[in-house]
Structure formats: C-alpha cells, structure tokens
Amino acid sequence: VEGGLDMIGGLLNLFQKDSDVEKNYIKFLRERRKGKPWEWL
C-alpha cells in the first residue's frame, strides 16, 4: 500500500511541475507578445 501511495505522490508531484512549467511558458509567451522576452529569462 505504501508503494502505491508513493507512486500517487510522485504522479501528483509530476503534474504539479507540469502546471508550473505551463504557467511559466504562458508568462513567457505573454512577454514575447509584448516584445520583451528577456524579462522572462
């Protein structure tokens, strides 16, 4: 059971990271549209 919970925790962690990447990418696209891509870096 513990192994299963660890796996679920790992999956949730992955999804969390993915959503963070998505947010940053959207932010990056927004800045790029404004013509200021360097602010994201």
Summary of the structure (lengths in Angstrom):
residues: 41
radius of gyration: 15.9
end to end distance: 42.2
largest distance: 51.0
contacts: 77
relative contact order: 0.10
helix: 85%
strand: 0%
